[in-house]
Amino acid sequence: MILDLADATGLPVSLDDATCGLTFGPPLSAIEPTTRPAELLARVYRDPGAVDRLAPEGLYFMYDGVALPEHRAALGQTGLRYDLTVLRPITVGDEPVKTLGHYHTLAPDGVPYPELYQVAFGCAHFVLQFARAPEYRVEAVVVVEARAGEAVLMPPGWGHVSVNAGGTALVMCNWIAEACGTVPARYLEMAGAACYEVRGRGGALELRPNPRYDGHCRDSLNATPERMGNLLPVGPIYATGVADLDALRPLVMPSALDWRGR
């Protein structure tokens, strides 16, 4: 079935729910998706062998740098990029499909880059963990649920993993600074995030601590999920973003926003 995501994304985009591929209508140009190598993904799942068995088809697909032609010049000047990501609705061992996980590099003002996500279709669990470079010792863990239309901000210093928590494909979009780099090394070294989400009895998701992290993370697993502050009004973040690029300035220059309490 082909699902029209134009209302959800503010762009002429559709999803083939059989292949989990996106199609871009005019005036958008076709974008060839990328995915993470199986040898890397296997290092962050509880069952690496399950990744190997599913690797030929890929687990999730990233479409970077999506923009209407009339907006490309302004986005280039402001240093912003808009991406779309699709996660397959399958289980890898006892875990739903998730992203590799990473922290962000520092912006020129010395603050780690943040990132703004929105769910366009499906249900996401964002597993966030706060840590400071270069040691990346985790100080706090929180899981935030977001459904279609809901946006979640990844504040500076928070590493994150996106989990497909629903029974359908998960389509996410995000705004990020073009200059932002990702730092996945700690996730690879520690076999994933501080906690895993696994399918329990009846298919419900349950949190399990990653034994490679210390007890502080285990104590944090029952923390009340809190929605991180949003930068834009309600609506597709592509449309609201290009209408007010100044509101997205903290993504490029994080020190432009007071992050305390977020």
ABEGO torsion letter per residue (X at the ends): XBBBAAAAAGBBBBBBAAAGBBBBBOABBBBBBBBBBAAAAAAABABAAAAAAAAAAEABBBBBGBBBAAAAAAAAAAGBBBBBBBBBBBBBEABBBBBAEBBBBBBAAGBBBBBBBBBABEBBBBBBBBBBOAAGBBABBBBBBBBBGBBBBBBBGBBBBBBBABABBBBBBBBBBAABBBBAAAAAAAGEBABBBBBBBGGBBBBBBBAABBAAAAAAAABBBBBBBBABBBEBAAAAAAABAAAAAAAABAAABBABGX
